[in-house]
């Protein structure tokens, strides 16, 4: 499996990488069955990605639900939509 760092390797800006990793971690943490509500996950981004794809989830539905969730925060919504690769 490709790691997140390999996927994001095309970007050189440290701030871009930090922003993208934070957004991806927020997204994948939503689908962690061990996550405690309203608490940050202790898992790494790579662990969360691996767990997500092992669950064989409906990616399209998950992305749609994520956009519904972040619509409450207009600045986050614009940021995530601008960076979406679907």
VOGU-3710 file (C-alpha; in Angstrom, 3 decimals, decimal comma):
1> xxxxxxxxxx> 0,000/0,000/0,000  1,191/3,491/-0,809  1,912/5,567/2,274  0,547/9,050/2,739  4,064/10,466/2,516  4,545/8,825/-0,876  1,223/10,204/-2,074  2,005/13,710/-0,842  5,600/13,554/-2,079  4,786/15,811/-5,022
11> xxxxxxxxxx> 4,419/18,777/-2,672  7,481/20,626/-1,414  5,985/23,320/0,810  6,087/22,325/4,463  2,948/24,321/5,209  1,077/22,606/2,364  2,123/19,186/3,619  1,125/20,056/7,175  -2,291/21,315/6,035  -2,982/18,306/3,810
21> xxxxxxxxxx> -1,897/15,810/6,457  -4,062/17,490/9,089  -7,080/17,429/6,766  -6,528/13,784/5,844  -6,108/12,796/9,479  -9,374/14,528/10,413  -11,143/12,734/7,584  -9,817/9,238/8,272  -10,184/9,592/12,054  -13,940/9,905/11,574
31> xxxxxxxxxx> -14,055/6,266/10,521  -11,899/4,846/13,321  -14,177/2,489/15,265  -11,943/2,844/18,344  -12,104/6,647/18,402  -13,623/8,274/21,433  -16,027/11,069/20,461  -14,623/14,590/20,865  -11,118/13,293/21,606  -8,147/13,348/19,242
41> xxxxxxxxxx> -6,977/9,987/17,969  -3,661/8,565/19,081  -3,236/6,687/15,801  -0,924/7,901/13,059  -2,270/9,020/9,724  -0,862/5,912/8,027  -2,565/3,685/10,624  -5,881/5,449/10,049  -5,588/5,126/6,259  -4,796/1,417/6,500
51> xxxxxxxxxx> -7,699/0,842/8,887  -10,094/2,777/6,634  -9,315/0,727/3,539  -9,430/-2,561/5,442  -13,037/-1,732/6,329  -14,012/-1,750/2,629  -16,103/1,375/3,047  -18,154/3,193/0,410  -15,680/5,986/-0,336  -18,134/8,097/-2,339
61> xxxxxxxxxx> -20,713/8,039/0,460  -18,069/8,761/3,091  -16,803/11,815/1,184  -20,356/13,107/0,761  -21,018/12,724/4,487  -17,720/14,444/5,293  -18,684/17,466/3,174  -22,026/17,651/4,949  -20,181/17,601/8,269  -17,694/20,350/7,391
71> xxxxxxxxxx> -20,294/22,635/5,815  -20,795/24,040/9,290  -17,384/25,680/9,022  -17,203/27,668/5,781  -13,441/28,219/5,842  -12,755/24,515/6,435  -15,248/23,550/3,776  -13,586/25,778/1,165  -10,157/24,461/2,124  -11,135/20,798/1,930
81> xxxxxx> -13,090/21,193/-1,326  -10,195/23,036/-2,929  -7,841/20,195/-1,987  -10,192/17,288/-2,768  -8,917/14,617/-5,074  -11,805/12,287/-5,835
//
